[in-house]
Amino acid sequence: MSKVTIARRSLLKFAAAFSLATTGMTKWAIARDLSSAARPEALAAFTGEIITRGNPAYLSWFWAMTWYRSKVERYPAMFVQPLNKVDLALVVNYANDNGLRLTIRSSGHNITMPCLEADAIMIDMSRFDGIEIDGASKTGWVGPGALSEHINEKAFALGLSFPSAHTGFVTVGGFLLGGGMAWNMPAWGMGAGSILGAEVMLADGRVVMVSETENPDLYWAMRGVGPGFFVIVIQFHIQLYDAPVAVKNSYFIGLDNLETAVAECLRLLPASNNRTEVLGALGKFNPPGTPKEEETWHWVLTLMSFGKTHEDALEAARVFTESALPGLAKANPATNVPLTYMDMFSQLSTDGYSEFRTSEVALFTDEPAKALRTTLEFLSNEAVDARSFGFSVLGTNPTVPEPASFTYAAPHYLSWYLMGNGNEEVEKNNALMHKMHDALKPLIKGYYINEIDLNVFPDMARDCFSQEKWDKLVAVRKAYDPNRLFHSYLDRA
């Protein structure tokens, strides 16, 4: 297990100037003595950025490569930011020639921080952010560094949309490879189901195309493999869809009505017919205007109902708005609020403090009421930071059509996120993660690989896949990356 500690921006800037680090100072001092600031001669033709351990900017890059204030004490040999395929090939060949390993980053959103591995070369793919949309065929080519919102801005201008991340500032690289919990999932399934193909670079530096008919084992793997992929995606070929319109309804459900409200939602889902996304935030969230002394925990339901037209969306929403659900709520601050697809990316308020997350787990279950109640009891009574919360999506259709390595487990999604401000809180959160997981284990049918903490649960990746698909992933990795050039959770296989 990798130790995770808290570092602060101001102290890191100070540390960079004086060759000290606030996390893992001994490890960093040793690591820094092993490298110079000079660019390796074999990479002289590399046109992008190269930051070695001896570079004064190293710690700033180390901080910037992942979202979270909590950092693993794993120091790469260097950070590289290629600008094109020639740069990329230079790095791959250099790693092969020098016995070094590679990690890949698109936006650093994964809580495990797999892009930070000791003595590896970290390839930052954020400059591979091209977006090309073909309105006639409703398809596109996008780089792994392209932001979800930017893709949809270009698509929306042509009346199209893409099932990308719920927050627009997540890039599509890691999001798609891990399955991709996306907007309008009840209708479209997970984002990875919209991958038509890709251009990739193999471990030997060759560039090949991937599709259902070209290198089909890689196509199968990339639709669900997550942060363990063993090639570099240069660009994805994606399927787009006509942009729907939506209406939003929200309900603050008191904890005494939690199970009743969940049961009512489950009763209504068949009539909804995959037209409404049922999102629930479980935390110390309160209706606007609530006095400070009256703030308490709620399950805040946000219902996004989609349709081709506003009237279609209203019809989808009526399944819920004309049910018993509104009568179970303490407040209903949003009633049939009209939204465009682009409005989706400003709807989730919990992302404002996501940098304080220290650990998270996302699971699939067929008993959401029991799972939510168990999560609530732990978070409300034992979480060290009141901003910690749970998140659910009922009847979310977490599917990726075959061929895909993604494994369907159960229809309902639940995750929880523990916040922290210091090293002591990180340790307490890790202990709470184990307690919560142990209590929830009988209700868990599977996990979402993009949102599990492999620093706390190093073997959990295995449980994201069926035995058959896990065995195939191991075999395909061996065929395409026999020397384990790329760091992967599959190293533990």
N, C-alpha and C positions, 0 to 999 in steps of 0.2 A: 504494500500500500504506500502511495506517495504522500508525504506530508504536505498539507495545505496550510498556508499562513496568510495573514493580512499584511499588505504593504500599502503605503499611502503615496499619492502622487508627489506631494511636496518633498517627502523624505527620499523618494527615488531620484528626484532631480538632484537633490543634494548628494546622494550616494554616487550618482553617475559622475559628478564633478570630482569626487574624492576617492573614487575606486572602491566604494563600500556599498553593501546592499543591506536593506533592512530585513530581508528574509534570507535565511540560509547564508549568513555572511562568510562562514568558513568554507562552505561548498563553493560559493561564488569566488572567493579569493583564490582558492585552489584552481578552479576552472579558468579564471582569468589569467593566471600565470602560465597556462598551457598554450596560449594563443597570442599572436601579435595583432596589431590593428591593420596590417597590410592585407590587401586583397590577394588571394592565392594567384600565383602566376598563370596557372591553367585556366583561370577565369578572367583573364585580362580583357577578353573580347566581350564579356558580359555587359550589356548596356543598362541594366537596371541597378537597383541598390544592392549592395552587399555589406552587411554589418557583422563583423567578427567580434569575438569576445574582447579584444583589446581596443575596440572602437569606443570613444567616449559616449556615443549614442546607444550603445548596446542595451543598457538598462531601460532607456526610454522605449526601445523597441520591445524588449521583454514585457514591459508593462502593457504596451498598446496592442499586442497580438491577441489578447483575450479580453472579454468584456469585464471580468469580475475583479473586485478588489482582493479577493481571496486568490492566492497564486500557489501553484505547485512549485516545489524546489527542484525543478528539472531545467537545466540550462543548456540550450542548443549550442552546437559549435559555432553556428552562424545563422543569420537571417538573410534570405535572398528574396528579392522581389522582381521576378522576370517580367519583361515587357512584351515578349513574343516567344514563338516556338523555338527559335534559335537559342535564346537565353535558356529556355527550359531544358533543351537537349544538352547544353554545356554543363548544367548543374547535375543532371542525371548521369552523364558520362564521368564527371568529376567524382561523384559519390561512388560509382562503381569502381573507378580506378584506385580510389584511396580507402576502400573498405568502410565507407561511412553510410549511415542510413538516413532516410528521408521522412519528413512529416509534411503534411499539406494543410494549408489554412485558406479558407475563403473569407469568413468574417469572425472567427473565434468565438462563436456563440455557444459551443458545447461545454457543459459544466465540467467535464473531465479534463478539458484543455489538452486534447490529444496532440495538438500541434507543438506542444512544449515537451520535448523528450531530450534527455541528457545526451550531449555529444552528437546529436543529429544535426542535419541541415534542415532548417524549417523553410519551406517554400511558401511564400505569401502570394496567393493567386488573385489578390484583390484588383490588380490591374487588368486582369482578363475579364472585363466587364462589358463586353460588346453585346448589343441587342439588335437583332434584325428580325422584323415581323413581316410575314407575307399574309396580307389580308385575304387574298383569294383562296389560298389553301388552308387558312386558319392554323398556320404553323409558324414556328420561329426558331432561331438559333440564338442562344444566350450563353455568355460566359459564366463560370462558377462565381465570379466576383460581382455579378450584376445583382442589384438590390431588387427585392420583391416589388416594391412600390414603383421603381423605375421601369421594370418590365411591364407592369400593368398600365402605367401612364402611356407608354407607346402603343400597347395593345388597345387600350380604351379609346384612343384617338381614332381607331379603325372599327370601333364597335365591338371589340373583343376583350377577353379577360383570361387570366391564368390562375389556377389554384395554388397560389404561393402562400408564404407564411402570413400568419395573422398580423404580424407587425412588419411594416414596410421596410424597416432598416436591417432586416435579416437578408443576407445574400442567399442565392439558391443552391450554392455548391453542396454544403453539408446537409442542408434542408432536404433536397431531393434525394440524396443518396440514402438517407435514413428513413425514407417513406414519405414524410412531409405532411404534418397536420395542417390543413389548409382551409381557407374560406370555402363555403358551400360544399364541404365534404359529403354531406348526406346525398347530394346529387352526383358529385364528380368523383368521390373517393379520394384517396390520398394523392398528394402531388406527384409521387413517383409513378403513378399509373398513367401520367401524361408525358412521360419520357418516351419519345419515339426512337431515340438513338443518341449517339454522341461521337465526338472526335476525342481520342485519348492518346496519351503517350505511355508506352509500356516501360517496364523496368530496364529494358535494354536500349531505350532511347528511340525506338521506332514509333511513328505516329500511324494509328490505324483507325478505321471507322467501326463503330459498334451499332448494331441494330438487331432485330429479331432474326435476321438472316446473315449478318456479318458478325463474326466473333460472338455467337449467340450466348455462350457461357458468361461472357462479360456483361452482356445486356441483361441477362437473368440476375447476375450479382448486383449490378448497379441500382436495381429497383428494390432497395431495401437494406443494403449492406451496412449503411451508416459510416461511422468514422474509421472503419477498418479496411477501406477499399485499397486495392493493391495495384492501381494504375493512377495516372493523373488525368482528370477530366479537363480538356481544353475548352470544349463548348458542348452544351446540350442541344439536342433537337427536340422541341417540345410541341405538344398539341395545345391549341387554344380553343376557346369556346365563346359563343355569343355572350356579351356582357349582360348579366341579369340586373334587375333593379331589386331593391329590398325595402322592407319596413322593419323597424326596430321596436320591440316591446321589452320593458324591464320590470322586474318584480323583486322586492326585498322580502325574502321569506324568513320569518323568525324560526329559531331553532326548534321550538316546540312543534312546528309544522313541517319540519324537514322531511321526514319519511312520507308524510301524506302528500307533500308536493312532488316528491320524486315519483311516487306511485301514480299520481295524476299525469305527470309528463310521460311516463312509460305507457299508460293507458292510451294516450293521445297519439303516440308516435306512428302507429299504423295508419291512422287517418291523415297524418301529416304527409305521408307518402314521399319522404325525403325532400320536402320543400322548406323545412325550417331547421336551422342549426340551433341546438339547445345548449347554451353555454352557461356554466355556473361558477361563480367565484365565491369561495368559502373563506371568510376572514372577517376582520374587524372593519367592515365596510358599512356605511350608514347612509340613509337618505339625506339629500341636501337639506341643510338647515338644522340637523340634529345637534342639540346642545352637547358640549364636550362631556359633561357628567352623565349623559344618557347614551353615549356611544357603546355599542355592544357588537356581538358577532351575528352575521347573517349569511344566508346562502343567497347570493344575488344572481338571479336568473336574467340572462340577456338572450332574447329570442330574435334571431335574424331570419326573417321569412323572405324567400326569393321567388321571383317570377319573371316572365318575359315582359310584363307590363306592371304598372302600379296596381291595377285591379287584381291581377294574378297574385301579386305578393300579399295584398290585403286578404284575398280568399285563403291563402295558405296560413296567414296569421290568425284568421278567425277560428281555426281548429283549437287554438289555445286561448284567445281572448274571450271566446264565448263558452268557456269551460268553467270548471270550479276553481281553476288556478288563480284568477285575480282575487277571489274571495279569501285565499289563503295568505295573501301578501299584506305586509304592514304598509307598503307604499308601492306606487306604480308610476315612477317619475317619467317614463317614456312610453307613450301610447301611439303606435302606428306612425313613428317618425320616418318619413321617406328618406332613403339613402341611395346614392349611386354606388357602384362597385368600388370606386376610388375612395368613397367615404369609409369603407371598411377599415382602412389602415390607421384610422384615428380613434377607434372605438374602445380599445383596451387600456384602462388606466394603470394597471399594475406594472407596466413596463417602465414607469418613471423612476423606480428604485431597483431595477433588476441587477444593477452592478453590485448590490449588497448580498445577493444570493451566495450562500456558501455550499449548498448541496440541494439536490432535487432527485426525485424518482417519478417516473410516469408509468402507469400500468393500465392494463385492460381487464375488465371484470364483467361478470354477468349479475352481480349483486351490488349495484351502485348505492343503494340506500345504506346498507350495512357498512360499505367502504367509506362513504362520506361521514357517517356518524363516528366511526373509529378515528378517522383523520381529524375530525373536529375535536374530539376529546383530547387527543394528544396536543394539537396545535394550541387550543385555547388554554390548556392547563400547564403545558411544559415548554412551549417555544420561548426562547430567550428574547426574541425580538417580536414585538406586536405586529410588525409588518409581514410576518410569515403568513402564508395562506395556501389554500388548496384550490384546485381548478378541475372542473368536470365538463365533459361533453357527453350528453346522453344520446344514444342511438346514432353515433357519429359516422357509421359506415367506414371503419378503418380498414379499407381493402385496397389492394393493388392487384389488378388482374394478372393471371399467369401469362407469360413467364415472369417470375419475380422471386427474389430471395425473401422478401417481406413475408412474415407469417401472421395470418389472421388468428386472433386468440379469443376475442369476445367483443360485443358491440359497444361497450361503454368505456370511456376514457376517464382516468383520474390521475392527477399529479399533485405533488405538494412541494413547496419551495421554502426553505429555511433561510432567513436573513440573519446577518451577523455583522458586528462592528469591530471585533478584536479577536486575537488568537484564542482567548479563553472561550469566547462564544462559539468559535469554529469547532473546538473540541467538544463542547456541550451539544452542538448541533449534530456532530457525527454520531455521538452516543444516542441521541434522540432518533436519528435516521434508522439505526439498527432496531430500536424499540418499536418504532412505527412499522417497519417492514416485517418484523416478527409477528406483530399483532395482525397485520393485513394479509400475511402470506396465505391463509386458507381461502381468501377471496380473490387472489390474483390468478389470472389465467395466462398472462403474458405481459411483456414489457415493450415500451416504445424506445428504441435504441438511441434516438436523438436526445432523450431527456432522462438518462440514467447516469448516476455518478460512479464511474468505474474506479475512482480513487477510493471511495468508501466500500463499494461492492465490486471487486475486481473480476468476479466470475459471472456477473449478471448478464453480460453480453450473450453468453451461451443460451440463456433462457428466453432470449428474444426470438429464437428460431426453433422450428421443429427439428427433431433429430436428423431427419432426411436432408433438410436444407442446410443445417449446420455442417453435416458431413460433406455435402456438395461444395459449400463455401471453402472448406479446408482444402478440398481437392482442386478447385479452380484457382485458389491462391497459389498452391504448389505449382500448378502448370504455368501461370503467368508471372509469378515472382518467386522462383525456386530458391533464390539466395536471400530472401527476406529483405530486399532493399527498403521496402516501405514498412514503417512501424505500424502495427495493427494489434487489436485485441486478439486476433487469431494467433498471435505469438504464443498464447497460453493454451492453444489447442493441443 
